[in-house]
Each structure stands twice: as structure tokens, then as C-alpha cells.
């Protein structure tokens, strides 16, 4: 039970919410920067910062920043005061993890799932895995700040629901966020896998790039957009769906979405596997395509190069609209040596204006297989540490509140 002293300390820490938000986002690393960005007096900043430090939410790191006088110690959020739970839902594999606020993975688990069972059995499995992970690392539920869910489907981020045709049969309009949030007792964010891979790649490897296009080329095709340093979703969360842009041809192939001539029906892993099977090769998915390319199979190499040109055709149009400074190609097919990227580069530089391509770089993604997991964690962290929500985090998770 909290006494008057605890409540006073919590209130003092809560008053520092704007400071913690600035520190967590990296927009302020010193007391001087906090004063400059908030307009508060030095005395007020010192009082509120000291309360955050006492609450276990902020640390003064041993490293220092150069200044005109005495070196200034760096302020950092204590990334261990709480944890984030994340789930990456694949077509047959569920991967769950618990992370710090950096984010860094503390523990993880995998299991098989059947998406045809619908949302409830899968979400029940996720909730069970989440609580097992917390128990496994000895963290109480009171340490849980939020959870993030990575889904292989179009997501209305504002509503926290799947929308439109996808492999998640029966998930349309199911209130994922509320159901899972009630099950684990923490706020939940839900986003599609490509946007989360984009967010992770941007934050981890291209933090200074404010205009970035991420293209996932794997079993399916999709893209994510970083505009002015922020993830751009569009009006309903459908921005970046380049896989279902239709390209004209005499004999357009049928796409999984039911339309004819989609980029995905020409360049996705499932489409390339379809074409190679028709030629007598054993290929079921994007991983099989990459294996054939790595074995120097000429027909597979030709297919991947053509897929690169198809991607390049639609990417050139996106470059004309968005004018990114960096295009990052990720997904399983990006592992096919340079055959995919060369086709993208060829068409983009042929079709886009010189001004748009003068300093444009087109590169392979640096992320490993953790892009969806770390992206989901980052989105959850960003959500709870916003200025309008961070005070609640402080009130609930300051060390005084947990005594």
C-alpha cells in the first residue's frame, strides 16, 4: 500500500513526463537541452529530472557530451524499468519475445499455429506464450508496459483490426487490440509486418534518413514509407501496398487477391515458384528460389532478374511521387545475390528524373530475421512514451509505485 511519501514521489516523477519523453526519443541528451526544448527554468528541470532519476526511470550515463565548459553527462532512459511483449505471426509459425525498451530481446519462443482456426485460438496461444515468457525471466506482470503484434495482413492501425482480403481468414474486424489487452493487462498495438520491418530498419540502421522507402520482396511484395522521419500509413493504413499495383501486359497472370497483372503475381516468391515448377523445378516458396539462385541455376537467376525489373518498374513510379533518398530492399528474395537489386536499379535510374536519382541509394536491408519482432517492440515503445501517454507509464511503473 502506498503511503503519503510514495504518492508524493510518484507525483513528482509524473511532473517530469515531458522530460522523459524528450530523453526517450533522443531529442534531449543533457540538462541544457531539456531547458532549451521545454523552456523551463534550470531549477525546475533539475527538480523534475532528479525525481525521474529517483524513480528509476532515467540514468546519468558515465559518458559525457562536449560543451563549452565542463563536460556534460549524458541522460538516458533506464531501459530496464519495464518490458515489452511482442508477437510475430507467420503463415504457420508464431514467434513471441520479451524485450527491453532499447529494444533488445531478452527471451523468445516459437510454436506452430494454424491461421485457419481464426483469431481466438491464435490470440489465446499468444497470450499464453506471453505470460510464460514473463515467468521464464522472473519478471512480474507489473513490469509489463505494452505489447506489439506483427501481422501478415493489411491492418487499420487506428482501429487495431485486420481489414480486407488476406491469409488471416476470419480476422476481419475482430477487435484484436481490446481482446489481447484485456488478456494480458497492458496496452496493445497492432501493425502489418512490412510497416514494422520498415520501422525497425529505419531506426536501427538509417536513423538520419528522413525519406526512406523499404520494399519487402519475399513470399509476397509490399513496402513501407518513412516520410519526414516518421512511418507514413496513409488515411486507412493502406499506404505502400505496391504488390497489388497492376501492370499492363498481353497475358496478365492471376494474383492471389483475385485481380490480374499485379506486381506480386509477377515478382513475389510464390509467383516465381509457380513459374519454375511449370519448367520442372522443385520450388514452393521464396526460400527455394534463393537456394536455386545460390546453386547457380540459370533459369532461377533469370526469373529473379526479371522480378527485379518488375519491381523496378513500380519503384520508379514511387520514386517520382515520394522522392526518397534511400531505397532498402529486404525480404527473402533480397538474399538472391545482387540479381534482384540490379533489376530494380536499372529500371529506377532509366525511368526516374535525374533530380530524383542524383543522390538516391538503392541498397539491401541490413536487418536480420528480427525486423518484425523489433519493429513491433519499437512501435509499442513509441506509443507508450508519447507525451500524452507517458505520465500514466510513470505513475504505474516508477519504483515507488511498485513497492
C-alpha positions in Angstrom: 0.0 0.0 0.0 1.3 3.4 -0.9 1.8 6.0 1.9 1.8 9.7 1.5 5.5 9.8 0.9 5.2 7.3 -2.0 2.3 9.3 -3.6 4.3 12.5 -3.3 7.3 10.9 -5.0 5.1 9.5 -7.8 3.5 12.9 -8.3 7.0 14.5 -8.5 8.1 11.9 -11.1 4.9 12.3 -13.1 5.6 16.0 -13.4 8.7 15.1 -15.3 6.7 13.3 -18.1 7.7 15.8 -20.8 11.4 15.5 -19.9 11.2 11.7 -20.0 9.5 11.8 -23.4 12.3 14.0 -24.8 15.0 11.8 -23.3 13.4 8.6 -24.6 13.1 9.9 -28.1 16.7 11.1 -28.2 15.7 14.7 -28.7 17.4 15.8 -25.5 20.5 14.2 -24.0 21.5 16.8 -21.4 20.1 19.1 -18.8 20.9 22.1 -21.1 19.0 20.5 -24.0 16.0 19.9 -21.7 16.0 23.5 -20.6 16.2 24.6 -24.2 13.5 22.4 -25.5 11.0 22.8 -22.7 11.5 26.5 -21.8 11.5 25.6 -18.1 13.9 27.1 -15.7 17.1 25.3 -14.7 15.8 24.8 -11.1 12.5 23.3 -12.4 14.3 20.9 -14.8 16.7 19.9 -12.1 13.9 19.1 -9.6 11.9 17.1 -12.1 14.9 15.3 -13.5 16.0 14.3 -10.0 12.6 12.9 -9.4 12.8 10.8 -12.6 16.2 9.5 -11.6 15.0 8.6 -8.1 12.0 6.8 -9.7 14.4 4.6 -11.6 13.3 5.9 -15.0 16.3 8.0 -16.0 20.1 7.4 -15.7 23.0 9.7 -16.0 25.4 7.7 -18.1 29.2 7.7 -17.4 29.9 9.1 -20.9 29.8 12.8 -21.5 29.0 15.3 -24.2 31.4 18.0 -25.2 30.4 21.5 -24.1 31.9 25.0 -23.9 32.8 24.4 -20.3 32.7 21.4 -18.0 31.8 18.1 -19.9 28.1 17.3 -19.6 26.9 13.8 -18.6 24.5 12.1 -21.0 21.0 11.5 -19.9 19.4 8.1 -20.9 16.2 6.4 -20.2 16.6 3.4 -18.0 15.6 0.7 -20.5 15.3 -1.9 -17.8 12.5 -0.5 -15.7 9.9 -2.3 -17.8 9.5 -4.8 -20.6 7.6 -5.2 -23.8 6.0 -8.3 -25.2 5.9 -8.9 -28.9 4.5 -11.5 -31.3 5.3 -12.1 -34.9 2.6 -14.1 -36.6 3.7 -16.0 -39.7 1.7 -18.2 -42.0 2.4 -21.3 -39.9 4.9 -20.2 -37.2 4.2 -17.9 -34.2 7.3 -16.2 -32.7 6.9 -14.4 -29.4 9.5 -12.4 -27.4 10.0 -10.2 -24.4 12.2 -7.1 -25.0 13.8 -4.2 -23.1 13.0 -0.6 -24.0 16.1 -0.3 -26.3 14.6 -2.7 -27.7 16.7 -5.8 -27.2 15.4 -9.4 -27.0 15.6 -10.9 -23.5 13.9 -14.2 -24.3 11.8 -15.7 -27.1 9.9 -18.8 -28.1 8.3 -20.3 -31.3 5.5 -22.6 -31.9 3.3 -23.8 -34.8 -0.1 -22.3 -35.5 -2.9 -22.7 -38.0 -4.3 -19.4 -39.1 -7.4 -21.1 -40.5 -8.5 -21.6 -36.9 -9.4 -17.9 -36.7 -8.3 -15.1 -34.3 -9.3 -16.5 -30.9 -7.2 -19.7 -30.8 -4.2 -17.8 -32.2 -4.6 -14.9 -29.7 -5.1 -17.3 -26.8 -1.8 -19.0 -27.8 -0.1 -15.6 -28.0 -1.4 -14.6 -24.5 -0.2 -17.9 -23.1 3.2 -17.6 -24.6 3.5 -14.0 -23.4 2.8 -15.0 -19.7 5.2 -18.0 -20.0 8.0 -15.7 -21.2 7.5 -13.3 -18.3 7.6 -16.2 -15.8 10.6 -17.6 -17.5 12.7 -14.5 -16.9 11.3 -13.8 -13.5 9.5 -10.6 -14.3 6.1 -9.8 -12.7 3.2 -8.6 -14.8 3.6 -5.2 -13.2 6.8 -4.8 -15.2 4.8 -5.1 -18.5 4.5 -1.8 -20.2 2.8 -2.8 -23.5 2.7 -5.4 -26.3 3.1 -5.3 -30.0 1.6 -7.6 -32.6 3.1 -8.1 -36.1 0.6 -9.5 -38.7 1.0 -10.6 -42.3 -2.1 -8.7 -43.4 -3.4 -5.2 -44.1 -4.1 -3.5 -40.7 -6.2 -0.5 -39.8 -3.7 0.8 -37.2 -6.2 3.3 -35.7 -8.8 0.6 -35.1 -6.3 -2.2 -34.3 -8.0 -4.6 -36.7 -7.3 -6.6 -39.8 -9.0 -5.3 -42.9 -9.5 -6.7 -46.4 -8.5 -10.0 -48.0 -5.5 -11.7 -46.5 -4.3 -15.1 -45.3 -5.8 -14.2 -41.9 -9.2 -15.7 -42.7 -11.9 -14.7 -40.3 -9.9 -11.9 -38.7 -11.6 -9.1 -40.4 -12.9 -6.5 -37.9 -12.1 -8.7 -34.9 -11.1 -6.3 -32.1 -7.5 -7.7 -31.6 -6.3 -4.8 -29.5 -9.0 -5.0 -26.9 -9.1 -8.7 -26.6 -5.4 -9.2 -26.2 -5.1 -6.1 -24.0 -7.7 -7.5 -21.6 -6.0 -10.9 -21.6 -2.5 -9.6 -20.6 -3.5 -6.4 -18.7 -1.5 -4.0 -20.9 -2.0 -1.7 -23.9 -1.5 -3.4 -27.3 -0.5 -2.1 -30.7 -1.2 -4.0 -34.0 0.5 -3.4 -37.3 1.3 -5.2 -40.5 4.7 -6.9 -40.9 6.1 -4.6 -43.7 5.5 -1.4 -41.8 7.2 -2.9 -38.7 10.2 -4.1 -40.7 10.4 -0.6 -42.2 10.3 0.9 -38.7 13.0 -1.4 -37.4 15.3 -1.0 -40.4 14.9 2.8 -40.3 15.6 3.2 -36.5 18.4 0.7 -36.3 20.4 1.3 -39.4 19.2 4.6 -41.1 18.3 6.9 -38.2 19.5 10.0 -40.1 17.5 9.2 -43.3 14.2 11.1 -43.2 12.8 9.9 -46.6 13.1 6.2 -47.0 11.3 3.5 -48.9 11.5 -0.1 -47.7 10.5 -2.9 -50.1 9.9 -6.4 -48.8 10.4 -9.0 -51.5 9.5 -12.4 -50.2 6.5 -14.7 -50.4 4.6 -11.5 -51.1 5.5 -8.0 -52.1 4.9 -4.8 -50.1 6.6 -1.6 -49.0 6.8 0.8 -46.1 7.4 4.5 -46.2 9.3 6.8 -43.9 8.4 10.4 -44.6 10.0 13.2 -42.7 11.4 10.7 -40.3 8.0 9.1 -39.4 6.2 6.0 -40.6 3.6 7.0 -43.1 0.5 4.9 -43.2 -2.0 6.9 -45.3 -5.6 7.5 -44.5 -6.6 3.9 -43.5 -3.2 2.3 -43.2 -3.0 1.1 -46.8 0.0 3.2 -47.9 2.8 1.2 -49.5 0.8 -1.6 -51.0 2.8 -1.8 -54.2 2.3 -5.6 -54.5 -1.2 -5.1 -55.9 -0.4 -2.3 -58.4 -1.4 -3.7 -61.7 1.0 -3.6 -64.7 -0.4 -3.9 -68.3 0.6 -6.9 -70.5 -1.0 -9.1 -73.1 -1.4 -12.1 -70.8 -1.6 -10.8 -67.2 -1.2 -13.5 -64.5 -3.8 -14.1 -61.9 -2.9 -12.8 -58.4 -3.8 -14.3 -55.1 -6.0 -11.3 -54.5 -8.2 -12.2 -57.5 -7.0 -9.4 -59.8 -5.0 -9.8 -63.0 -1.4 -8.4 -63.6 -0.4 -7.4 -60.0 3.2 -6.8 -59.3 3.0 -9.7 -56.8 1.7 -12.1 -59.4 4.9 -11.4 -61.4 7.6 -10.9 -58.8 6.7 -12.4 -55.5 8.3 -15.7 -54.2 5.1 -17.6 -54.7 4.8 -16.4 -58.3 8.4 -17.3 -59.2 8.0 -20.7 -57.6 4.9 -21.2 -59.8 6.8 -20.3 -62.9 9.8 -22.5 -62.0 7.5 -25.5 -61.2 6.0 -25.1 -64.7 9.5 -25.6 -66.0 10.1 -28.8 -64.0 11.9 -27.4 -60.9 11.1 -28.2 -57.3 10.2 -24.8 -55.8 7.4 -23.9 -53.3 8.4 -20.6 -51.8 10.9 -17.7 -51.8 13.5 -19.7 -49.8 13.5 -22.4 -52.6 14.1 -19.7 -55.2 17.1 -18.3 -53.3 18.5 -21.8 -52.9 18.3 -22.3 -56.7 20.0 -19.0 -57.3 22.8 -19.8 -54.9 23.2 -23.1 -56.7 23.7 -21.0 -59.9 20.6 -22.4 -61.6 20.4 -20.2 -64.8 16.6 -20.4 -65.0 16.1 -19.3 -61.4 18.6 -16.4 -61.9 16.7 -15.3 -65.0 13.4 -15.3 -63.0 14.9 -13.3 -60.2 16.4 -10.7 -62.5 13.1 -10.3 -64.3 11.4 -9.9 -60.9 13.9 -7.2 -60.1 12.9 -5.4 -63.3 9.2 -5.7 -62.5 9.9 -4.3 -59.0 12.0 -1.6 -60.6 9.1 -0.6 -62.9 6.7 0.1 -60.0 9.5 1.5 -57.8 10.3 4.1 -60.4 6.8 5.4 -60.2 7.0 5.5 -56.4 10.3 7.5 -56.7 8.6 10.0 -58.9 5.9 10.5 -56.2 7.8 10.3 -53.0 11.4 11.2 -53.9 13.1 9.1 -51.2 16.8 9.5 -50.6 17.2 5.8 -49.8 15.5 2.6 -51.0 16.1 -0.5 -48.9 15.3 -3.9 -50.4 14.5 -6.6 -47.8 12.7 -9.9 -47.5 13.8 -13.4 -48.5 14.3 -12.7 -52.2 16.9 -10.0 -51.3 19.2 -12.8 -50.5 19.4 -13.8 -54.1 22.9 -12.2 -54.5 22.7 -8.9 -56.5 20.3 -10.3 -59.1 17.2 -8.7 -57.7 18.7 -5.3 -56.8 20.3 -4.9 -60.2 16.9 -5.1 -61.9 15.5 -2.5 -59.5 18.4 -0.2 -60.0 18.2 -0.5 -63.8 14.6 0.5 -64.1 14.6 3.2 -61.5 17.6 5.0 -63.0 16.2 4.6 -66.5 12.7 5.9 -65.8 13.1 8.5 -63.0 14.2 12.1 -63.4 17.9 12.9 -62.8 17.0 15.2 -59.9 15.2 12.3 -58.1 18.1 9.9 -58.6 21.1 12.2 -58.3 21.8 11.1 -54.7 19.5 8.1 -54.5 20.9 5.0 -53.0 19.3 1.5 -53.5 20.7 -1.0 -51.0 20.0 -4.4 -49.5 18.4 -4.4 -46.0 20.8 -4.8 -43.0 18.1 -6.3 -40.7 18.4 -9.9 -39.8 15.3 -12.0 -39.1 14.3 -9.9 -36.1 12.8 -7.0 -38.1 9.2 -7.8 -37.3 9.9 -8.5 -33.7 12.0 -5.4 -33.0 9.7 -3.3 -35.1 6.7 -4.4 -33.1 8.6 -3.6 -29.9 9.7 -0.2 -31.2 6.1 0.7 -32.1 4.9 -0.3 -28.7 7.6 1.7 -27.0 6.9 4.8 -29.2 3.2 4.5 -28.4 3.5 4.4 -24.6 6.3 7.1 -24.4 4.3 9.7 -26.3 3.8 12.9 -24.4 0.1 12.3 -23.9 0.6 8.8 -22.5 3.9 8.8 -20.7 2.6 10.2 -17.5 0.5 7.1 -17.0 3.5 4.9 -17.5 5.4 6.9 -14.8 2.5 6.7 -12.3 2.2 2.9 -12.8 5.9 1.9 -13.2 8.0 4.2 -11.1 9.8 2.2 -8.5 7.8 3.8 -5.7 4.5 2.6 -7.3 5.8 -1.0 -7.3 6.9 -1.2 -3.7 
